[in-house]
Amino acid sequence: MSPVTPHTTGSTLITNIGELSTQDCTEGAATAVLKDAAVVFEGERISWIGAAADAPAADTAVDAGGRAGLPGWVDSHTHLVFAGDRSAEFEARMAGESYAAGGIAVTTAATREATDYDLTRLLLARVAEAAAGGTTYLETKTGYGLSVEEERRHARIASTVADTVTYLGAHLVPDGVDADEYTDLVCTDMLTAVRPYVQWADVFCEKGAFTEDQSRRVLTACRDAGLGLRVHGNQLGPGAGVQLAVEFGAASVDHVNHLSDDDVDALAGTWSEGGGNAGGMLDPGAGTPGTVATCLPACDLSTRAPLAEARRLLDAGVPVALASNCNPGTSYTSSMNFCVATAVLQMGLTVQEAVRAATYGGALALRVHRGTDRDGERAVGSLAVGHRADLQLFNAPSAAHLAYRPGMPLTGSVWRAGVRVR
């Protein structure tokens, strides 16, 4: 999953795809599902999509054997730079203890003790697991360092492996440190230290973490430093996270388990004013995308929290992303298949809505849904001519099997930037 991928040469034809869900969100193609389809890669890009019977010749041909094809998953929210184990905490939570933000400190201690080599090895292994499960574009965060040197170290390591990196120095206030003084550090020396390695900034705006005022200070400093913004918000209860995300034009607000009508209306307003048919997840075109609501169902299940109301958000015109939130405390899985199945079976989404949220929705939340991103990569999250050649084939005839056969090992072949990685 390294941002530096070897260039491929020649063309590759993937043919005899029984059902191809392109998630092409240009006007008129928002839910494009093609039968008996084919895709041609030219190097790292998609050069042709259409009926298998009309496919052009290519240097290499792969017969999909009637299997279903989808864009690679875009996982827009992970915390993969960590060491240590919190399974005892998980067991205690399953026995009835409630979840609170403070468990992060356990991981922080273990991660600080890990060498660069160990952290890199652990990160590479987790990214490889995600790729084997069909994830072809992945964000990860800092946030288990919580000191200037450790946050810089984690950002540097993450930048060598993940597709895009988020600065989350504002994850938790370390024990024994004044909260306002630590917030100042996050906004000054720590921000300066990580800036060469990150593209985004995030803040955990939640009771037990950062207050509304502290979160506003973090978002202001990071915006002024030229970083894109994200917010952890409304996870543990009603709070200011959603409204802050809207106020600052954040690309996404993540968790969103506890939403008021005003929160939903505020998110919807960023789309009705900014451009694009958010409910249909159409390409915002030249308009500025609004704030995506990112739902993290694996985390909700692990913490026994109420599932985020993805159906309510979509019906209100708010685009939704699904992400794994892979982390050691509350969601130790990178399985986007599991997240999609949960969204269908328990959150009221249709199969295509859930697939779209896990592909195009994640790309929209990371602003890599069209054109080029901050690092010059081509669009991901949907299959269209000119987009990056990220494709997965399932050992099933349709995407419906993700929810129809939950938990089964359906991921078959995976290509990332035209290179087969599984």
VEXDREN-2710 file (C-alpha; in Angstrom, 1 decimal):
% VEXDREN-2710
k/r/px/py/pz
1/MET/0.0/0.0/0.0
2/SER/3.1/2.2/-0.2
3/PRO/2.4/5.5/-2.1
4/VAL/5.4/4.5/-4.3
5/THR/4.1/1.7/-6.6
6/PRO/6.2/0.2/-9.4
7/HIS/4.9/1.3/-12.8
8/THR/3.3/-1.5/-14.8
9/THR/3.9/-1.9/-18.5
10/GLY/1.5/-3.1/-21.2
11/SER/-2.2/-3.6/-20.9
12/THR/-4.3/-6.1/-19.0
13/LEU/-7.8/-7.2/-19.8
14/ILE/-10.1/-8.5/-17.0
15/THR/-12.9/-10.2/-18.9
16/ASN/-16.0/-12.4/-18.2
17/ILE/-17.0/-10.3/-15.1
18/GLY/-20.5/-11.5/-14.2
19/GLU/-21.5/-8.3/-12.5
20/LEU/-19.4/-5.1/-12.4
21/SER/-20.4/-2.4/-9.8
22/THR/-18.5/0.5/-11.1
23/GLN/-19.7/3.1/-8.6
24/ASP/-19.0/5.6/-11.4
25/CYS/-20.6/8.7/-9.8
26/THR/-20.7/11.0/-12.8
27/GLU/-24.1/12.2/-13.9
28/GLY/-26.3/9.3/-15.1
29/ALA/-23.9/6.6/-13.8
30/ALA/-24.3/6.8/-10.0
31/THR/-25.4/3.2/-9.6
32/ALA/-23.9/1.7/-12.7
33/VAL/-23.9/-2.1/-12.6
34/LEU/-22.8/-3.8/-15.8
35/LYS/-23.5/-7.5/-16.6
36/ASP/-21.0/-9.7/-18.6
37/ALA/-18.4/-6.9/-18.4
38/ALA/-14.8/-6.3/-19.0
39/VAL/-12.1/-3.8/-17.9
40/VAL/-8.8/-2.9/-19.5
41/PHE/-5.9/-1.5/-17.6
42/GLU/-3.1/0.4/-19.3
43/GLY/-0.3/0.7/-16.8
44/GLU/-1.8/2.2/-13.6
45/ARG/-4.9/3.5/-15.3
46/ILE/-8.2/2.2/-16.5
47/SER/-8.3/2.6/-20.3
48/TRP/-11.6/0.9/-21.2
49/ILE/-14.8/-0.5/-19.6
50/GLY/-17.7/-2.1/-21.3
51/ALA/-19.4/-5.3/-22.4
52/ALA/-17.0/-8.3/-22.5
53/ALA/-18.1/-9.1/-26.1
54/ASP/-16.8/-5.7/-27.2
55/ALA/-13.5/-5.7/-25.2
56/PRO/-10.4/-4.7/-27.1
57/ALA/-7.3/-7.0/-27.2
58/ALA/-4.7/-6.6/-24.5
59/ASP/-1.2/-7.8/-23.7
60/THR/-2.5/-10.0/-20.9
61/ALA/-5.9/-11.4/-20.3
62/VAL/-7.5/-12.6/-17.1
63/ASP/-10.8/-14.6/-17.1
64/ALA/-12.9/-13.6/-14.1
65/GLY/-15.1/-16.7/-14.6
66/GLY/-18.4/-14.9/-14.0
67/ARG/-17.3/-13.5/-10.7
68/ALA/-18.4/-10.1/-9.4
69/GLY/-16.1/-7.1/-9.7
70/LEU/-15.9/-3.9/-7.6
71/PRO/-13.6/-1.0/-7.1
72/GLY/-11.0/-1.6/-4.3
73/TRP/-12.2/-0.6/-0.9
74/VAL/-11.2/2.9/0.2
75/ASP/-10.7/2.8/4.0
76/SER/-10.8/6.4/5.1
77/HIS/-10.3/6.0/8.9
78/THR/-7.7/3.8/10.5
79/HIS/-5.2/4.0/13.4
80/LEU/-2.5/1.5/12.3
81/VAL/0.7/2.8/13.9
82/PHE/0.7/1.1/17.3
83/ALA/2.2/-1.6/19.4
84/GLY/0.8/-3.6/22.2
85/ASP/-2.4/-5.5/22.9
86/ARG/-5.7/-4.5/24.5
87/SER/-7.6/-7.8/24.4
88/ALA/-8.0/-7.7/28.2
89/GLU/-9.8/-4.4/27.9
90/PHE/-12.0/-5.8/25.2
91/GLU/-12.9/-8.8/27.4
92/ALA/-13.7/-6.4/30.2
93/ARG/-16.0/-4.4/28.0
94/MET/-17.8/-7.5/26.8
95/ALA/-18.3/-8.3/30.5
96/GLY/-20.1/-5.1/31.0
97/GLU/-17.6/-2.3/31.6
98/SER/-18.3/0.9/29.6
99/TYR/-16.0/2.3/27.0
100/ALA/-14.2/5.6/27.7
101/ALA/-11.6/7.5/25.8
102/GLY/-8.8/6.8/28.4
103/GLY/-7.9/3.4/27.1
104/ILE/-5.7/5.1/24.4
105/ALA/-3.1/5.7/27.1
106/VAL/-2.4/2.0/27.3
107/THR/-1.5/1.9/23.6
108/THR/0.5/5.1/23.9
109/ALA/2.8/3.5/26.4
110/ALA/3.4/0.4/24.4
111/THR/3.9/2.3/21.2
112/ARG/6.5/4.6/22.6
113/GLU/8.6/1.6/23.6
114/ALA/8.6/0.1/20.2
115/THR/11.5/0.6/17.8
116/ASP/11.1/2.2/14.4
117/TYR/11.8/-1.3/12.9
118/ASP/9.0/-2.9/15.0
119/LEU/6.5/-0.2/14.2
120/THR/7.2/-0.3/10.5
121/ARG/7.0/-4.1/10.5
122/LEU/3.7/-4.0/12.3
123/LEU/2.3/-1.4/10.0
124/LEU/3.3/-3.2/6.9
125/ALA/1.7/-6.4/8.2
126/ARG/-1.6/-4.6/8.9
127/VAL/-1.6/-2.9/5.5
128/ALA/-1.0/-6.3/3.9
129/GLU/-4.0/-7.7/5.7
130/ALA/-6.1/-4.9/4.5
131/ALA/-5.0/-5.3/0.9
132/ALA/-5.7/-9.0/1.1
133/GLY/-9.3/-8.1/2.0
134/GLY/-9.7/-5.8/-1.0
135/THR/-8.6/-2.4/0.4
136/THR/-6.5/-0.6/-2.2
137/TYR/-6.5/3.0/-0.7
138/LEU/-5.9/3.6/3.0
139/GLU/-5.7/6.5/5.4
140/THR/-4.0/6.1/8.8
141/LYS/-3.4/8.5/11.7
142/THR/-0.9/9.3/14.3
143/GLY/-2.2/9.7/17.8
144/TYR/-0.5/7.1/19.9
145/GLY/2.7/9.2/20.4
146/LEU/1.3/12.3/22.1
147/SER/4.7/14.0/22.4
148/VAL/6.5/16.0/19.7
149/GLU/9.2/13.4/19.0
150/GLU/6.8/10.5/19.0
151/GLU/4.2/12.1/16.9
152/ARG/6.9/13.1/14.3
153/ARG/8.3/9.5/14.4
154/HIS/4.8/7.9/13.9
155/ALA/4.0/10.4/11.1
156/ARG/7.3/9.7/9.3
157/ILE/6.8/5.9/9.5
158/ALA/3.2/6.1/8.4
159/SER/4.1/8.3/5.4
160/THR/6.3/5.5/4.0
161/VAL/3.4/3.0/3.9
162/ALA/-0.1/4.5/4.0
163/ASP/-1.6/6.3/1.0
164/THR/-2.4/9.4/3.1
165/VAL/-1.7/10.3/6.7
166/THR/-3.6/12.3/9.3
167/TYR/-2.1/14.1/12.3
168/LEU/-4.1/13.2/15.4
169/GLY/-1.9/14.7/18.2
170/ALA/-5.3/15.8/19.6
171/HIS/-6.3/12.2/20.4
172/LEU/-6.0/12.3/24.2
173/VAL/-4.4/14.5/26.8
174/PRO/-1.5/12.6/28.4
175/ASP/-1.8/11.8/32.1
176/GLY/-0.5/14.5/34.4
177/VAL/-0.4/17.2/31.6
178/ASP/-2.6/20.3/31.7
179/ALA/-5.1/20.0/28.9
180/ASP/-4.8/23.6/27.7
181/GLU/-1.0/23.4/27.7
182/TYR/-1.1/20.2/25.8
183/THR/-3.5/21.7/23.3
184/ASP/-1.1/24.6/22.8
185/LEU/1.7/22.0/22.1
186/VAL/-0.5/20.2/19.5
187/CYS/-1.1/23.6/17.8
188/THR/2.6/24.7/17.7
189/ASP/5.7/22.6/18.1
190/MET/4.0/19.2/17.5
191/LEU/2.2/20.5/14.4
192/THR/5.5/21.9/13.0
193/ALA/7.2/18.6/13.6
194/VAL/4.7/16.4/11.8
195/ARG/3.8/18.8/9.0
196/PRO/6.3/17.4/6.4
197/TYR/4.7/14.0/6.6
198/VAL/0.9/14.5/6.8
199/GLN/-1.9/15.8/4.6
200/TRP/-4.8/15.9/7.1
201/ALA/-5.4/16.8/10.8
202/ASP/-8.0/15.4/13.1
203/VAL/-9.3/16.1/16.7
204/PHE/-11.1/13.8/19.1
205/CYS/-13.8/16.3/20.2
206/GLU/-15.5/14.2/22.9
207/LYS/-16.0/14.2/26.7
208/GLY/-12.8/12.8/28.2
209/ALA/-10.7/14.0/25.3
210/PHE/-10.9/17.6/23.9
211/THR/-13.5/20.2/24.6
212/GLU/-15.2/22.3/21.9
213/ASP/-12.9/25.3/22.6
214/GLN/-9.8/23.1/22.6
215/SER/-10.9/21.4/19.4
216/ARG/-11.6/24.7/17.7
217/ARG/-8.0/25.9/18.5
218/VAL/-6.6/22.7/17.0
219/LEU/-8.7/22.9/13.9
220/THR/-7.8/26.6/13.4
221/ALA/-4.0/26.0/13.7
222/CYS/-4.1/23.0/11.4
223/ARG/-6.2/24.8/8.8
224/ASP/-3.8/27.7/8.9
225/ALA/-0.9/25.3/8.4
226/GLY/-2.5/24.1/5.2
227/LEU/-3.8/20.7/6.3
228/GLY/-7.2/19.3/5.3
229/LEU/-9.5/18.7/8.3
230/ARG/-11.3/15.8/9.8
231/VAL/-13.1/15.4/13.1
232/HIS/-13.9/12.5/15.5
233/GLY/-17.3/13.6/16.7
234/ASN/-20.5/12.6/18.4
235/GLN/-19.3/9.1/19.3
236/LEU/-19.9/8.8/23.0
237/GLY/-22.8/11.2/23.2
238/PRO/-24.2/14.4/21.9
239/GLY/-21.5/17.0/21.4
240/ALA/-20.0/19.8/19.3
241/GLY/-18.1/17.6/16.8
242/VAL/-20.5/17.7/13.9
243/GLN/-21.1/21.4/14.2
244/LEU/-17.4/22.1/14.4
245/ALA/-16.8/20.0/11.3
246/VAL/-19.4/22.0/9.4
247/GLU/-18.1/25.3/10.7
248/PHE/-14.5/24.5/9.5
249/GLY/-15.5/22.8/6.3
250/ALA/-14.0/19.5/7.3
251/ALA/-13.9/16.8/4.7
252/SER/-15.5/14.3/7.1
253/VAL/-16.8/13.9/10.6
254/ASP/-16.4/10.4/11.9
255/HIS/-18.4/8.1/14.2
256/VAL/-21.6/10.2/14.3
257/ASN/-23.4/7.8/16.7
258/HIS/-25.4/10.6/18.5
259/LEU/-27.0/13.1/16.1
260/SER/-29.6/15.7/16.7
261/ASP/-31.9/17.0/13.9
262/ASP/-29.7/20.2/13.8
263/ASP/-26.6/18.1/13.3
264/VAL/-28.2/16.2/10.4
265/ASP/-29.5/19.5/8.9
266/ALA/-26.1/21.1/9.2
267/LEU/-24.4/18.3/7.4
268/ALA/-27.0/18.2/4.7
269/GLY/-26.6/22.0/4.3
270/THR/-22.9/21.6/3.4
271/TRP/-24.0/19.7/0.3
272/SER/-27.1/21.6/-0.8
273/GLU/-25.0/24.7/-0.7
274/GLY/-21.7/23.2/-2.0
275/GLY/-22.6/21.2/-5.0
276/GLY/-23.6/17.7/-6.1
277/ASN/-26.5/15.4/-5.3
278/ALA/-25.3/14.1/-2.0
279/GLY/-28.1/11.6/-1.4
280/GLY/-27.4/10.0/-4.8
281/MET/-23.6/10.3/-4.2
282/LEU/-23.1/12.0/-7.6
283/ASP/-19.9/13.7/-8.4
284/PRO/-19.9/17.2/-7.0
285/GLY/-18.3/18.3/-10.3
286/ALA/-16.8/21.7/-10.0
287/GLY/-18.6/22.4/-6.8
288/THR/-16.7/22.1/-3.4
289/PRO/-17.7/18.9/-1.7
290/GLY/-19.3/19.2/1.7
291/THR/-18.7/17.2/4.9
292/VAL/-19.0/13.4/4.6
293/ALA/-20.5/11.4/7.5
294/THR/-18.1/8.5/8.1
295/CYS/-19.7/5.5/9.9
296/LEU/-17.6/2.9/11.7
297/PRO/-19.8/-0.1/12.3
298/ALA/-17.1/-2.5/13.5
299/CYS/-16.3/0.0/16.3
300/ASP/-19.9/0.4/17.2
301/LEU/-20.3/-3.3/17.6
302/SER/-17.1/-3.7/19.6
303/THR/-18.1/-0.9/22.0
304/ARG/-21.8/-2.0/22.1
305/ALA/-22.7/1.6/21.0
306/PRO/-25.8/2.4/19.0
307/LEU/-25.0/2.0/15.3
308/ALA/-24.6/5.2/13.4
309/GLU/-27.8/6.2/11.6
310/ALA/-26.5/5.8/8.0
311/ARG/-30.0/5.4/6.6
312/ARG/-31.2/8.7/8.2
313/LEU/-28.1/10.5/6.9
314/LEU/-28.5/9.3/3.3
315/ASP/-32.2/10.1/3.3
316/ALA/-31.4/13.6/4.5
317/GLY/-28.9/14.1/1.5
318/VAL/-25.7/13.5/3.4
319/PRO/-23.2/11.2/1.7
320/VAL/-21.9/8.4/3.9
321/ALA/-18.5/6.6/4.0
322/LEU/-17.9/3.3/5.7
323/ALA/-14.5/2.7/7.2
324/SER/-12.9/0.1/9.5
325/ASN/-11.5/2.3/12.2
326/CYS/-8.9/-0.4/12.6
327/ASN/-7.3/0.2/16.0
328/PRO/-6.2/-1.9/19.0
329/GLY/-8.8/-0.8/21.5
330/THR/-12.2/-0.6/19.8
331/SER/-12.1/-2.0/16.3
332/TYR/-9.2/-4.4/15.7
333/THR/-10.2/-5.3/12.2
334/SER/-9.5/-4.0/8.7
335/SER/-12.3/-6.0/7.1
336/MET/-14.3/-3.7/4.9
337/ASN/-16.3/-6.8/3.8
338/PHE/-17.5/-7.0/7.5
339/CYS/-18.4/-3.3/7.5
340/VAL/-20.4/-3.5/4.3
341/ALA/-22.3/-6.6/5.6
342/THR/-23.1/-4.9/8.9
343/ALA/-24.3/-1.8/7.0
344/VAL/-26.7/-3.9/5.0
345/LEU/-27.9/-6.2/7.7
346/GLN/-28.1/-3.8/10.6
347/MET/-28.0/-0.2/9.4
348/GLY/-30.6/-0.2/6.7
349/LEU/-28.5/0.3/3.6
350/THR/-29.0/-1.5/0.4
351/VAL/-26.1/-3.5/-1.0
352/GLN/-25.2/-0.9/-3.6
353/GLU/-25.5/1.9/-1.0
354/ALA/-23.1/0.1/1.3
355/VAL/-20.7/-0.8/-1.4
356/ARG/-20.7/2.8/-2.6
357/ALA/-20.1/4.1/0.9
358/ALA/-17.0/1.8/1.2
359/THR/-15.6/2.8/-2.1
360/TYR/-16.7/6.2/-3.6
361/GLY/-17.8/7.4/-0.1
362/GLY/-14.4/6.9/1.4
363/ALA/-12.7/8.5/-1.7
364/LEU/-15.0/11.5/-1.3
365/ALA/-14.1/11.7/2.4
366/LEU/-10.4/11.8/1.4
367/ARG/-11.0/14.0/-1.6
368/VAL/-9.6/11.5/-4.0
369/HIS/-12.9/10.8/-5.8
370/ARG/-12.0/12.7/-8.9
371/GLY/-9.1/14.3/-10.7
372/THR/-5.9/14.1/-8.6
373/ASP/-5.2/14.2/-4.9
374/ARG/-2.6/16.1/-3.0
375/ASP/0.1/13.6/-4.0
376/GLY/-0.9/13.6/-7.7
377/GLU/-2.5/10.2/-7.7
378/ARG/-5.5/9.5/-9.9
379/ALA/-9.0/9.1/-8.7
380/VAL/-9.9/6.0/-6.7
381/GLY/-13.2/4.6/-5.3
382/SER/-14.9/4.1/-8.6
383/LEU/-14.2/2.4/-11.9
384/ALA/-14.1/4.8/-14.9
385/VAL/-11.7/5.5/-17.8
386/GLY/-8.8/7.5/-16.5
387/HIS/-9.2/6.4/-12.9
388/ARG/-6.5/4.4/-11.0
389/ALA/-6.8/0.7/-11.8
390/ASP/-8.0/-0.5/-8.4
391/LEU/-10.3/-3.6/-8.8
392/GLN/-11.3/-6.6/-6.7
393/LEU/-13.0/-9.8/-7.8
394/PHE/-15.2/-11.7/-5.4
395/ASN/-15.6/-15.5/-5.3
396/ALA/-19.3/-14.9/-5.9
397/PRO/-21.6/-13.9/-8.8
398/SER/-22.8/-10.6/-7.2
399/ALA/-22.0/-8.0/-4.6
400/ALA/-25.1/-9.1/-2.7
401/HIS/-23.1/-12.1/-1.4
402/LEU/-21.2/-9.7/0.9
403/ALA/-24.3/-9.5/3.1
404/TYR/-26.0/-12.7/1.9
405/ARG/-23.0/-14.8/3.1
406/PRO/-21.6/-12.6/5.9
407/GLY/-18.2/-13.5/7.2
408/MET/-17.3/-15.8/4.3
409/PRO/-13.9/-15.3/2.6
410/LEU/-15.2/-13.9/-0.6
411/THR/-12.3/-11.7/-1.7
412/GLY/-10.6/-13.3/-4.6
413/SER/-8.2/-11.3/-6.8
414/VAL/-7.2/-7.7/-6.1
415/TRP/-5.4/-5.2/-8.3
416/ARG/-4.0/-1.9/-7.0
417/ALA/-2.8/0.7/-9.5
418/GLY/-2.8/-2.0/-12.2
419/VAL/-0.6/-4.4/-10.1
420/ARG/-2.1/-7.6/-8.8
421/VAL/-1.6/-7.7/-5.0
422/ARG/-3.7/-10.8/-4.3
END
